[in-house]
């Protein structure tokens, strides 16, 4: 899997992402692979699956366990 670099928190070790699952946010530790600084993308080797919804940028400041709705507007 390849995701935008701003979907991964690399300021702390181990790196992690904030995933929306079951209507709530959850912090998930990930293992990173290759990083492309030109396109600002990073490979995730483990921790998340294709189709998982990851929060990016400032949204990573949301506390794990916070209810979220990431579907289309109603």
Secondary structure as UniProt FT lines:
FT   STRAND          2..4
FT   HELIX           5..7
FT   STRAND          16..21
FT   TURN            22..23
FT   STRAND          24..29
FT   STRAND          31..36
FT   TURN            37..40
FT   STRAND          41..46
FT   TURN            50..51
FT   STRAND          53..55
FT   HELIX           57..61
FT   TURN            64..65
//
